[in-house]
């Protein structure tokens, strides 16, 4: 439970999953994994052709020491495309700037053709950006398809049980920008 509190203390409420949904994902979803050390906490899904990082949290006391980059490099060694969601950069919020810079420094690219908008539990919309890294050239259409799979299989996993609704219907939350 301490790992959940660590996530809850750091991530905005609208980005957090219910503890029960986390437990169900970890226990019942073969593709979903949790790695926890004193330095970092990583929750991710490994699909046959890509990885989806659900949450990556570096211990605030060890930030800036290259731990996050080491975690990402370890995942890159699997040789699969890696996807994740990032809050849009808000220059009033230094954390959002730092996060985007960190992923960019680690070779991630913002999927600028994909619009990703969700709603929190009160129905308030919020936007996220999809970032990806790939060992080869990958079209953003494929990133969109992979993100749809992550929404369907991770965000929506037993979502009716925990939230009373589907939280990330890919047809509603993901839009291809021409």
ZABA-582194 format. One line per field, with one value per residue (C-alpha): residue number from 0; chain; z, x, y. Coordinates in pm, 1 decimal. Layout:
k (NUM,...)
c (A,...)
c3 (Z,...)
c1 (X,...)
c2 (Y,...)
REM end
This chain:
k (0,1,2,3,4,5,6,7,8,9,10,11,12,13,14,15,16,17,18,19,20,21,22,23,24,25,26,27,28,29,30,31,32,33,34,35,36,37,38,39,40,41,42,43,44,45,46,47,48,49,50,51,52,53,54,55,56,57,58,59,60,61,62,63,64,65,66,67,68,69,70,71,72,73,74,75,76,77,78,79,80,81,82,83,84,85,86,87,88,89,90,91,92,93,94,95,96,97,98,99,100,101,102,103,104,105,106,107,108,109,110,111,112,113,114,115,116,117,118,119,120,121,122,123,124,125,126,127,128,129,130,131,132,133,134,135,136,137,138,139,140,141,142,143,144,145,146,147,148,149,150,151,152,153,154,155,156,157,158,159,160,161,162,163,164,165,166,167,168,169,170,171,172,173,174,175,176,177)
c (A,A,A,A,A,A,A,A,A,A,A,A,A,A,A,A,A,A,A,A,A,A,A,A,A,A,A,A,A,A,A,A,A,A,A,A,A,A,A,A,A,A,A,A,A,A,A,A,A,A,A,A,A,A,A,A,A,A,A,A,A,A,A,A,A,A,A,A,A,A,A,A,A,A,A,A,A,A,A,A,A,A,A,A,A,A,A,A,A,A,A,A,A,A,A,A,A,A,A,A,A,A,A,A,A,A,A,A,A,A,A,A,A,A,A,A,A,A,A,A,A,A,A,A,A,A,A,A,A,A,A,A,A,A,A,A,A,A,A,A,A,A,A,A,A,A,A,A,A,A,A,A,A,A,A,A,A,A,A,A,A,A,A,A,A,A,A,A,A,A,A,A,A,A,A,A,A,A)
c3 (0.0,59.4,-313.9,-384.6,-136.0,-308.6,-642.4,-488.1,-327.9,-660.4,-944.2,-988.4,-861.9,-1210.7,-1332.5,-1050.8,-1076.2,-792.4,-564.5,-637.6,-1010.6,-957.5,-751.3,-1019.0,-1297.7,-1109.3,-1002.3,-1304.7,-1608.8,-1723.1,-1923.1,-1626.1,-1403.2,-1095.6,-1016.1,-689.5,-533.8,-288.7,-587.1,-822.9,-882.0,-1226.4,-1338.5,-1700.3,-1947.2,-2185.1,-2498.8,-2776.3,-2987.8,-2743.4,-2382.4,-2213.5,-1911.9,-1688.7,-1406.4,-1348.7,-1021.2,-916.9,-545.6,-499.1,-293.0,-583.5,-879.5,-1111.3,-1052.5,-1376.4,-1220.6,-1448.7,-1755.1,-1633.7,-1589.9,-1941.1,-2088.5,-1927.3,-2093.7,-2427.8,-2416.7,-2480.8,-2834.7,-2842.4,-2894.8,-2561.2,-2506.8,-2217.7,-2129.5,-2019.8,-1902.5,-2155.7,-2086.1,-1874.5,-1833.2,-1504.2,-1370.8,-1375.6,-1316.7,-1653.7,-1826.6,-1649.2,-1734.6,-2104.9,-2108.3,-1934.4,-2190.3,-2482.0,-2345.4,-2335.6,-2703.3,-2667.8,-2925.8,-2875.3,-3104.6,-3251.1,-3475.9,-3179.3,-2962.2,-2629.2,-2409.0,-2111.0,-1837.6,-1463.8,-1230.6,-1224.5,-1605.6,-1627.3,-1943.6,-1931.9,-2198.9,-2201.2,-2459.9,-2597.5,-2608.6,-2764.0,-2821.4,-3082.5,-3186.1,-3549.6,-3755.5,-3653.0,-3807.8,-3569.6,-3694.0,-3526.7,-3209.5,-3218.1,-3251.6,-2964.4,-2746.1,-2821.3,-2703.8,-2383.2,-2317.4,-2379.7,-2188.2,-1908.1,-1837.2,-1901.7,-1725.3,-1498.0,-1501.1,-1461.9,-1132.1,-994.6,-1155.7,-1283.4,-1639.4,-1915.5,-1843.5,-2175.0,-2473.2,-2749.7,-3004.4,-2776.8,-2614.1,-2907.7,-3221.6,-3529.5,-3640.9,-4019.5)
c1 (0.0,295.4,372.7,17.9,59.7,385.1,200.8,-97.3,126.0,289.2,39.4,-267.4,-587.7,-741.9,-446.2,-463.8,-618.9,-823.2,-611.0,-844.1,-791.0,-412.7,-440.3,-655.7,-417.1,-112.4,-280.3,-496.3,-339.7,-32.9,100.4,92.8,399.4,507.5,875.8,950.5,1281.5,1377.3,1480.6,1186.5,841.1,741.3,405.7,391.4,231.8,436.8,249.3,401.8,506.6,519.9,544.4,309.2,448.1,150.1,344.8,711.0,802.2,1157.7,1220.0,1236.6,1556.8,1738.3,1604.6,1871.7,2103.2,2023.1,1793.8,1500.2,1722.9,1855.0,1497.8,1406.7,1725.9,1646.1,1303.8,1458.6,1674.1,1356.5,1367.0,1001.3,831.4,757.3,451.0,356.8,128.0,259.7,80.0,101.1,383.8,262.3,536.4,374.6,441.7,812.9,741.0,565.5,858.6,1109.1,911.3,890.9,1263.3,1347.7,1160.4,1296.6,1651.6,1586.3,1488.6,1110.1,907.0,569.8,307.4,193.2,-69.3,-253.8,-492.8,-566.8,-843.7,-1000.9,-1246.3,-1191.9,-1450.7,-1653.4,-1670.8,-1411.2,-1199.8,-820.6,-558.5,-254.6,21.8,135.8,512.3,692.7,1035.4,1106.1,1414.1,1316.1,1102.2,740.0,443.7,225.8,-77.5,80.5,137.1,-232.7,-331.2,-101.2,-233.9,-589.3,-489.6,-339.3,-661.3,-873.7,-668.4,-514.3,-719.8,-1051.5,-958.6,-1258.2,-1324.0,-1700.9,-1635.1,-1413.1,-1557.0,-1900.2,-1798.2,-1548.8,-1276.0,-1088.0,-1291.7,-1028.5,-1289.4,-1376.8,-1044.9,-804.0,-824.9,-604.8,-512.4,-477.5)
c2 (0.0,234.4,237.7,358.0,642.5,740.4,762.6,938.4,1202.2,1285.1,1240.3,1461.9,1301.1,1284.6,1074.2,818.9,476.0,329.7,108.0,-184.0,-144.9,-144.8,-463.1,-628.4,-525.9,-656.6,-980.0,-1066.8,-900.6,-1096.4,-801.0,-558.1,-524.4,-330.3,-268.3,-98.5,0.8,270.8,486.2,439.1,298.6,174.3,36.1,-71.9,-311.5,-522.1,-618.4,-834.3,-533.3,-239.8,-126.7,117.0,301.8,370.6,538.9,618.4,786.3,862.3,915.6,1295.1,1252.9,1083.9,1285.6,1419.8,1123.6,940.5,678.7,758.6,732.2,395.5,266.0,380.3,233.1,-101.3,-94.0,10.5,-303.1,-504.1,-362.1,-255.2,78.0,248.3,469.4,692.6,981.9,1320.2,1632.3,1916.5,2159.9,2451.1,2710.7,2815.6,2463.8,2380.4,2008.4,1979.9,2149.4,1922.2,1607.7,1692.0,1778.0,1447.2,1236.2,1436.5,1393.0,1017.4,1004.4,1022.1,1210.3,1376.1,1219.9,1550.6,1389.9,1236.0,1431.8,1264.6,1404.6,1233.9,1325.6,1304.3,1147.6,1473.2,1490.2,1767.9,1725.3,1720.1,1670.0,1444.8,1414.9,1080.1,1038.8,745.1,597.1,333.3,134.0,193.7,424.2,381.7,566.6,765.6,568.9,264.9,470.1,560.4,192.2,94.5,374.9,257.8,-90.6,53.8,248.0,-58.6,-314.1,-105.9,207.8,32.2,-293.2,-358.3,16.5,-32.9,-210.7,66.5,381.3,280.0,368.4,315.9,571.4,577.7,462.9,491.6,607.1,899.2,995.7,955.3,1166.2,1156.8,1510.7,1533.2)
REM end
